[in-house]
């Protein structure tokens, strides 16, 4: 395939993670190695930045700041949950790409983001505009098909497991067989995050917290959960419960959800911990219940990030550039686990059309028969991912993060007015 000369555009979309910027660092560092890449741009706030032609010059950033992205949480380029709504939106995207000679587009995001990337690529092909589009996986939910795991997931469960252990120390000192401690974690359609709390258990200590894990894959039986709590409290000073925000009841309805939906039609979740607290309060008199919601801290806790996770996020960015330079397009980078006893990981590629809008559920055979705990297969899967710690520099006792100068790229087109 002939060499494609032009500019690179990098975007971030969806909920940030503590390692999403490591993928940007990997893309920029690798793109600088190829003469066919003339300029390296970042779009501010994902596709919104493309529509509004809000680009920054990433090649103008200091190498020190690019390296600092590897330990910086949040989306340094800004993110969005905007859905391209009309043919006019897509036509505008391609118009902007042509105006800035964008030939390589790397979109870092989850399910919906890969769908957007796929549609942009298909439009470019229909108009015979040579463009190579590679998706880079990102989601703490770990629910993207085609990849063994997703950058961002390992750091999130490392934080969750750490939080479970820390809160357990507090509850152990306060409980007298009459305390239920609930931690509500993210996870809309799959229980990967809640399952990760099981890493808090010490080997050969099955009664360690969390005592109960409630997953979206296992519908809540109200009578059974009350019995499970009572069983734990007969044995322990307190009962530790980790519940996913996407928990469903036996009718398949969310246990707690708001009426609003986001731009992609997803229900706004949150409140499963409080709903469970209400259920306990109404049926188990004399039991004290405390609810903790780590919320955004799950995905922003760079101080608790996994080094394996950060390194693989950067690797995914690097692999995306290598693939595009080699002529690949319409693909997402995947992480592939080696088969040996020692954990290894390499990258692969999967068609964007097979990734877009799919959901990878937690395997049923990784959940114990009790429905509220994980077995050794999950632990064998998850434990290698959380190893080692990211070295975060500190100044005056608090961490320091990257601050991009964000030199703007001159606009070439008239302002966009959507229909």
PyMOL commands that set and color helices and strands:
alter all, ss='L'
color gray80, all
select helices_A, chain A and resi 20-31+46-51+58-60+63-71+87-99+111-126+153-174+192-200+222-235+272-283+297-300+302-304+307-325+352-355+364-366+376-386
alter helices_A, ss='H'
color red, helices_A
select strands_A, chain A and resi 6-12+37-43+55-57+102-109+132-137+179-185+212-214+238-244+257-261+267-269+288-293+331-337+345-351+394-395+398-399
alter strands_A, ss='S'
color yellow, strands_A
deselect
rebuild
show_as cartoon
